[in-house]
Amino acid sequence: MTDSKNLLHSETSSVFTRDQLKTVFDMVAAREDWKLPVVREIFYPDGIDHDLFHVMVTEAVIFFTGSVPTFRVFKNNPILKQHVLLVEADGYYSAMGESVPRREVA
């Protein structure tokens, strides 16, 4: 789990540093190419208000890709007893009007 102190500069901060945005973006970005569309299921980090985390993810995705994320929350994963967040966004390639490279199938 990501430590909430690494994500927030202060509890009342409304401006995030680039490092904070990168930490959050790395949680949702495609592992093989950060410019690909964002489609990621993640757990909410411990100790962070869910609404604030949505703001952080939104700011991070917009900052790095120029696209706006959408969210779907799956309440309490029955096995892990945590909320799961699905984050989706068009990604950098699409936001910049570029074609998305095809993924090679092994």
C-alpha positions in Angstrom: 0.0 0.0 0.0 1.1 3.6 -0.6 1.7 5.6 2.5 -0.6 8.6 2.6 2.2 10.9 3.9 4.1 10.4 0.6 1.0 11.5 -1.4 0.0 14.6 0.5 2.2 17.6 1.2 -0.2 18.6 3.9 -3.8 17.7 4.8 -5.1 21.0 3.6 -3.0 21.5 0.5 -4.9 22.0 -2.7 -1.8 22.2 -4.9 0.2 19.0 -5.5 3.9 18.8 -6.4 5.1 17.1 -9.6 6.5 14.3 -7.4 3.1 13.8 -5.8 1.4 13.7 -9.1 4.0 11.3 -10.5 3.5 9.0 -7.5 -0.3 8.9 -8.1 0.0 8.7 -11.9 2.4 5.7 -11.6 -0.4 3.9 -9.7 -2.8 4.1 -12.7 -0.6 4.4 -15.8 -0.1 1.5 -18.2 3.1 -0.4 -17.1 4.3 -1.0 -20.7 3.9 2.6 -22.0 2.6 5.5 -19.9 1.1 7.1 -23.0 -1.4 4.3 -23.5 -5.0 4.6 -22.4 -5.4 4.3 -18.6 -7.4 1.3 -17.5 -6.5 0.3 -14.0 -8.1 -1.2 -10.9 -6.4 0.0 -7.7 -7.1 0.0 -4.0 -7.5 3.3 -2.2 -4.4 4.2 -0.3 -4.8 3.9 3.5 -5.4 7.2 5.3 -6.6 9.3 2.4 -10.1 10.6 1.9 -11.6 9.0 -1.2 -12.8 12.3 -2.7 -9.4 13.8 -2.2 -7.8 10.8 -3.9 -10.1 11.2 -6.9 -8.9 14.8 -7.1 -5.3 13.7 -7.0 -5.8 11.1 -9.7 -7.7 13.5 -11.8 -4.9 16.1 -11.5 -2.2 13.6 -12.2 -3.9 12.0 -15.3 -4.6 15.5 -16.8 -1.1 16.7 -16.0 0.7 13.7 -17.6 -1.7 12.8 -20.4 -4.0 15.7 -21.2 -7.0 13.3 -20.8 -9.6 13.3 -18.1 -10.2 10.1 -16.1 -13.5 8.6 -15.1 -14.0 6.5 -12.0 -16.0 3.5 -10.9 -15.9 2.4 -7.3 -16.5 -1.2 -6.4 -17.6 -1.3 -2.7 -15.7 -3.5 -0.3 -13.9 -6.3 -2.2 -15.3 -9.3 -0.2 -12.0 -11.0 0.0 -9.7 -8.1 0.8 -12.4 -6.0 2.5 -11.3 -2.8 0.7 -12.8 -0.5 -1.9 -11.6 -1.0 -5.4 -11.3 1.9 -7.8 -11.4 1.5 -11.6 -9.7 4.5 -13.3 -10.1 4.9 -17.1 -8.8 7.7 -19.4 -8.0 8.1 -23.1 -4.3 8.5 -22.4 -1.6 10.7 -23.9 -1.7 9.4 -27.5 -5.4 9.9 -27.9 -5.4 13.3 -26.1 -2.7 14.5 -28.5 -4.5 13.2 -31.6 -2.0 10.5 -32.2 -2.8 6.9 -33.1 -2.5 4.5 -30.2 0.2 1.9 -31.1 -1.1 -1.7 -31.4 0.0 -4.0 -28.7 1.8 -7.1 -30.0 0.2 -10.4 -29.0 2.7 -13.0 -28.0 
